[in-house]
Amino acid sequence: MNRVCKKCLMREMAAADALMIEKYMAAIKAEDRVPEGEYERRLSLCKECERLNAGICAACGCYVELRALSPVSRCPYHSW
């Protein structure tokens, strides 16, 4: 039986899941995104969070890779 990694991001999981996230991310214009360095910083904080569960934030239910991309989004626990 395959186990889901609770501390993984969607891009580290099944190819179909990663493709779905990539599709949504591609639809977001570059000017509507945080800089790449800020995006990766946010994701690294999410990976350390106990509320991350298989790429989803247990606090708010979002896909963290999408939420971290938006300059107007915030972590529900103020980590970023």
Phi, psi and omega in degrees: 000132178282136177257144177273131178284115182290337182257020179260155170271162181301323182293347179260002184254211184301147182301321181296320178294316179297321179295322178297313179297316179300322179298313179294320180295321180296334181282347180270124181297149181303322181287349178258017181241156171285158176301153183306318180298319178293320178301311180295324177298314179299315180297323179294325175292320178297320180296334179274349186280138178291346182271354176286129180219103178056044177084000182242138177281119180290342180284322184233346178087006182277162166278116188298329180294330176279315181298318182294340183283335187272130180291341180265351179278151178226153173291134180298340179252017173060031175286333176209000000 
